[in-house]
Amino acid sequence: MTDPLLDPSGGVASRYGKTSSSLGRYVPATIPHTGFLVLNMVRGPFADRTVRRAAALALDRAEVARVWGSMVPSDQLLPPVTAGFHDRHLYPLRTPALRKAAALMNGRRFDVVMALDLSDPALQEGRLVRAELAPIGLRVKLEPLRLETLRRLLANAGKGRAQIDLIDGGLIDSVDGPHFLASVFSVGVPGSFLASEVKRAVERVNRLTGTERQSAAGALADRLVVRDIPVIPYGNRVQGEFFAPTVGCRVFPPAGDGIDLAALCREEAGS
């Protein structure tokens, strides 16, 4: 749960962000969360790696992140606060690489089914993904479902039931890089969508110890996003924090856990 007043694209952020001359200060504190699209890399059009890569190049991450609120765009699988993260430019965040994506498709056209729940943000995201993938030849059919129905279908996705090619995913988890990856591919991704070599690679890194553990997680995260592409990361959730110097200021505390902002205000002498 987040306070919409503290969204990174909201009025508090624009007024009190990095460029503000005010004594008040807005800070979007990243939490260990990544939002991503999940591709069925076992069956259907996304079983072809070049199609997955084309979809990743065509996605406008900034627009998708904006749908969910309190999120900043990202092309990384590990959140910035996670051990093993190293900032790299893997995909465009705001201007999709449509020419590269179209070249990978090479004139091919496919119908893909995106299953999604009935919430307004999910439906908005689905319409956005459909519009963004259409120019490269991926015709997205949206399949809105009740959450319990969606879960049941995903549980049976590898058993000859109706084909699902694409869903939304995301989770908040540990700041330990290997553990975060293990959770993504055990909790955040249906097992029937996932190739066995990806499962083995994640399990192998999660068994490592010492400094090698975190560096290996960072390298694997990059490989998964650029080469294997079982998921397409699009954003990290943030918790907006507003710091103010005096008791008389208007303070917006976080909706969940976070810094006690009111306690940080100080009363000026004589006020």
Backbone torsions as a table, in degrees:
resi	resn	phi	psi	omega
1	MET	NA	131.5	-178.0
2	THR	-132.7	158.4	178.5
3	ASP	-90.3	116.2	-177.8
4	PRO	-61.0	-22.2	177.5
5	LEU	-63.9	-22.6	-176.2
6	LEU	-104.3	15.9	175.5
7	ASP	-59.4	145.1	178.5
8	PRO	-60.8	-22.1	179.8
9	SER	-100.0	7.0	-175.7
10	GLY	-87.3	-179.6	-176.0
11	GLY	-67.4	-37.1	179.1
12	VAL	-63.1	-42.4	-180.0
13	ALA	-64.1	-44.3	-177.5
14	SER	-68.9	-31.7	-178.1
15	ARG	-82.9	-35.7	-172.5
16	TYR	-119.3	22.3	-179.1
17	GLY	-77.7	-160.1	-173.1
18	LYS	-57.7	-34.5	-174.6
19	THR	-90.3	3.5	-176.9
20	SER	-73.8	142.9	174.3
21	SER	-94.6	-1.0	-179.7
22	SER	-72.1	156.8	175.0
23	LEU	-71.6	-25.4	174.6
24	GLY	-70.5	150.0	-177.1
25	ARG	-142.0	128.4	174.9
26	TYR	-97.8	131.8	179.4
27	VAL	-130.2	118.5	175.0
28	PRO	-84.7	100.2	-177.1
29	ALA	-84.3	116.9	-179.2
30	THR	-71.4	139.0	175.4
31	ILE	-110.9	165.2	-177.8
32	PRO	-73.7	72.4	-178.1
33	HIS	-136.5	143.0	169.9
34	THR	-136.1	131.8	171.6
35	GLY	-98.3	141.5	-176.3
36	PHE	-154.2	157.6	168.4
37	LEU	-91.6	140.6	-179.0
38	VAL	-107.3	126.2	-179.0
39	LEU	-105.3	139.0	176.3
40	ASN	-79.0	97.2	-175.4
41	MET	-89.1	8.0	-178.9
42	VAL	-104.3	-40.1	-177.7
43	ARG	-130.4	153.6	174.4
44	GLY	83.1	-170.6	-175.7
45	PRO	-56.9	-34.6	-176.8
46	PHE	-78.9	2.0	170.5
47	ALA	-69.5	-17.5	176.2
48	ASP	-89.3	120.3	-176.5
49	ARG	-61.0	-34.2	-178.9
50	THR	-67.1	-30.6	176.9
51	VAL	-71.7	-39.8	176.6
52	ARG	-62.7	-43.1	-179.9
53	ARG	-63.9	-41.1	178.8
54	ALA	-62.1	-42.7	178.9
55	ALA	-62.8	-40.4	179.7
56	ALA	-64.2	-35.9	179.5
57	LEU	-73.7	-27.4	-174.2
58	ALA	-87.3	-10.9	-173.7
59	LEU	-80.7	132.6	173.2
60	ASP	-90.1	95.9	-174.1
61	ARG	-64.3	-36.2	-179.7
62	ALA	-62.9	-41.1	-179.4
63	GLU	-68.7	-41.5	179.9
64	VAL	-66.2	-43.4	179.2
65	ALA	-61.3	-37.5	-178.2
66	ARG	-63.9	-30.9	179.8
67	VAL	-56.8	-39.9	-172.6
68	TRP	-86.8	-14.5	179.6
69	GLY	70.1	155.4	180.0
70	SER	49.2	41.6	-178.1
71	MET	-142.4	142.0	174.5
72	VAL	-110.6	144.4	-176.7
73	PRO	-67.4	148.6	178.7
74	SER	-154.3	150.6	172.6
75	ASP	-111.9	13.4	-176.9
76	GLN	-103.1	145.6	176.5
77	LEU	-81.2	-40.5	175.7
78	LEU	-82.4	135.2	174.9
79	PRO	-68.2	156.2	-178.9
80	PRO	-59.5	-26.1	-178.4
81	VAL	-85.9	2.0	-176.6
82	THR	-92.8	137.1	175.7
83	ALA	-61.2	134.6	-176.9
84	GLY	101.3	-15.6	178.5
85	PHE	-69.4	134.9	168.1
86	HIS	-139.6	128.7	-171.4
87	ASP	-69.5	122.8	176.8
88	ARG	-138.7	152.6	177.7
89	HIS	-92.9	98.3	-176.7
90	LEU	-96.8	-36.8	179.9
91	TYR	-143.6	158.3	172.7
92	PRO	-64.8	139.1	179.6
93	LEU	-88.7	-31.5	-172.4
94	ARG	-123.7	-21.1	179.5
95	THR	-122.5	100.9	-177.3
96	PRO	-57.5	146.1	179.1
97	ALA	-89.3	72.6	-172.5
98	LEU	-67.4	-33.5	-179.9
99	ARG	-65.4	-45.3	177.9
100	LYS	-63.4	-40.8	179.9
101	ALA	-63.8	-44.3	180.0
102	ALA	-64.8	-36.5	178.5
103	ALA	-63.6	-38.9	178.0
104	LEU	-67.1	-35.5	178.5
105	MET	-71.0	-30.2	175.3
106	ASN	52.3	43.2	176.7
107	GLY	83.4	-4.4	-179.8
108	ARG	-72.8	149.1	178.1
109	ARG	-132.9	135.6	-178.8
110	PHE	-136.5	149.8	169.8
111	ASP	-95.8	130.1	177.6
112	VAL	-128.3	147.3	-178.8
113	VAL	-106.7	123.5	175.2
114	MET	-107.0	114.1	176.7
115	ALA	-88.8	138.1	-176.8
116	LEU	-151.8	157.7	179.0
117	ASP	-81.5	-179.2	-170.4
118	LEU	-93.0	7.8	179.7
119	SER	-70.1	153.5	-179.3
120	ASP	-59.9	-45.6	178.6
121	PRO	-62.3	-38.0	179.9
122	ALA	-65.0	-42.1	178.7
123	LEU	-66.3	-39.4	178.0
124	GLN	-64.8	-43.1	177.3
125	GLU	-61.4	-42.8	180.0
126	GLY	-59.5	-44.4	178.8
127	ARG	-64.3	-36.8	179.1
128	LEU	-67.0	-47.0	179.1
129	VAL	-61.4	-41.3	178.0
130	ARG	-59.4	-44.5	-179.6
131	ALA	-67.6	-35.4	-176.0
132	GLU	-78.1	-30.2	-178.6
133	LEU	-89.4	-17.7	-178.7
134	ALA	-58.9	-42.1	-177.3
135	PRO	-62.5	-20.1	-179.9
136	ILE	-100.0	6.4	175.2
137	GLY	97.8	11.6	175.6
138	LEU	-103.4	108.5	-178.5
139	ARG	-91.4	108.6	-174.0
140	VAL	-91.7	120.8	172.9
141	LYS	-97.8	122.5	-179.3
142	LEU	-85.6	134.7	-179.0
143	GLU	-123.5	82.8	-179.9
144	PRO	-70.8	132.6	-175.9
145	LEU	-140.2	152.9	169.5
146	ARG	-63.1	148.9	-172.9
147	LEU	-58.0	-41.6	-179.3
148	GLU	-67.8	-34.3	177.2
149	THR	-68.4	-41.8	178.5
150	LEU	-60.7	-45.5	179.6
151	ARG	-61.6	-39.9	-179.9
152	ARG	-66.7	-41.1	178.8
153	LEU	-65.4	-40.5	179.5
154	LEU	-66.3	-34.9	178.4
155	ALA	-65.5	-27.2	-179.0
156	ASN	-108.0	15.4	-173.2
157	ALA	-62.3	-27.2	-178.9
158	GLY	-97.7	14.2	-174.0
159	LYS	-116.7	33.8	174.4
160	GLY	81.2	7.6	177.9
161	ARG	-78.2	-173.9	-180.0
162	ALA	-56.2	138.4	-176.5
163	GLN	-72.1	130.0	170.8
164	ILE	-121.0	128.0	-174.7
165	ASP	-105.4	-21.3	-166.8
166	LEU	-155.6	133.2	173.7
167	ILE	-141.1	167.1	172.8
168	ASP	-90.6	150.2	177.8
169	GLY	-147.8	178.8	178.9
170	GLY	156.1	155.7	177.8
171	LEU	-162.3	158.2	170.2
172	ILE	-105.4	131.4	-176.5
173	ASP	-152.0	-156.4	-173.8
174	SER	-68.1	154.9	172.9
175	VAL	-84.7	-0.6	172.8
176	ASP	-80.6	119.7	-173.5
177	GLY	-55.2	-53.2	-179.8
178	PRO	-60.7	-38.9	179.4
179	HIS	-66.8	-37.8	177.7
180	PHE	-61.6	-46.0	178.8
181	LEU	-61.9	-41.6	179.5
182	ALA	-61.1	-38.6	179.2
183	SER	-69.7	-39.7	177.8
184	VAL	-55.4	-45.8	-172.0
185	PHE	-96.0	8.1	171.5
186	SER	-117.9	-33.2	-178.8
187	VAL	-105.6	-42.1	-172.5
188	GLY	-85.6	-14.8	-177.0
189	VAL	-126.1	127.6	175.9
190	PRO	-59.7	136.3	-178.5
191	GLY	-59.0	-31.0	-178.6
192	SER	-71.9	-14.3	179.1
193	PHE	-88.0	-12.2	-162.6
194	LEU	-107.6	130.7	176.8
195	ALA	-72.1	146.7	-175.1
196	SER	-62.6	-32.0	-178.5
197	GLU	-68.0	-30.1	176.2
198	VAL	-69.5	-45.2	178.1
199	LYS	-56.6	-45.9	-177.8
200	ARG	-65.1	-39.8	-179.7
201	ALA	-63.9	-41.6	179.6
202	VAL	-67.5	-43.4	178.7
203	GLU	-62.1	-38.1	-178.9
204	ARG	-64.4	-44.5	179.7
205	VAL	-66.8	-37.6	-177.8
206	ASN	-69.1	-16.7	177.8
207	ARG	-86.8	-12.3	-177.9
208	LEU	-70.9	161.4	177.5
209	THR	-131.1	170.3	175.5
210	GLY	71.3	-162.8	-176.7
211	THR	-66.6	-27.5	179.8
212	GLU	-62.0	-29.3	-176.1
213	ARG	-59.1	-49.9	-175.7
214	GLN	-73.5	-40.3	178.9
215	SER	-64.8	-36.9	177.9
216	ALA	-66.8	-35.8	177.7
217	ALA	-64.7	-42.1	178.3
218	GLY	-63.0	-42.2	179.6
219	ALA	-66.6	-40.6	179.8
220	LEU	-67.4	-40.5	179.0
221	ALA	-58.6	-43.0	177.6
222	ASP	-64.1	-42.6	-179.6
223	ARG	-62.9	-41.7	-179.1
224	LEU	-64.7	-37.5	-177.0
225	VAL	-76.2	-33.8	-174.0
226	VAL	-96.4	-38.5	-172.5
227	ARG	-104.6	-54.5	-175.2
228	ASP	-80.8	-43.3	173.3
229	ILE	55.7	55.8	170.5
230	PRO	-75.4	-22.2	178.5
231	VAL	-137.0	159.2	175.2
232	ILE	-121.2	99.6	177.9
233	PRO	-64.6	143.0	177.9
234	TYR	-133.0	-11.2	-179.3
235	GLY	-176.0	162.9	175.0
236	ASN	-120.7	133.1	177.7
237	ARG	-73.5	141.2	178.0
238	VAL	-123.8	156.8	173.2
239	GLN	-112.3	107.4	-177.8
240	GLY	-68.4	133.3	178.4
241	GLU	-122.9	132.9	178.7
242	PHE	-116.3	117.0	-179.8
243	PHE	-99.8	131.7	-179.7
244	ALA	-130.9	145.6	-170.8
245	PRO	-85.8	-14.9	-174.9
246	THR	-131.2	157.6	179.5
247	VAL	-63.6	-32.0	-176.9
248	GLY	-73.7	-3.3	-177.4
249	CYS	-75.8	165.6	174.5
250	ARG	-93.8	116.3	-175.7
251	VAL	-110.0	135.8	177.6
252	PHE	-108.2	99.0	179.4
253	PRO	-72.9	156.5	179.3
254	PRO	-67.8	150.7	179.5
255	ALA	-73.1	-26.1	179.0
256	GLY	-112.0	-149.2	176.7
257	ASP	-69.9	153.5	178.2
258	GLY	165.1	-167.1	-178.4
259	ILE	-70.8	137.7	175.6
260	ASP	-77.7	90.7	-172.7
261	LEU	-65.7	-37.7	-178.7
262	ALA	-61.1	-35.0	-179.7
263	ALA	-68.7	-21.2	-179.2
264	LEU	-84.3	-15.8	178.0
265	CYS	-69.0	142.3	178.9
266	ARG	-122.8	140.8	-178.2
267	GLU	-85.8	126.8	-179.6
268	GLU	-72.7	149.9	-178.2
269	ALA	-59.8	133.3	176.6
270	GLY	84.4	-0.9	-179.2
271	SER	-90.8	NA	NA
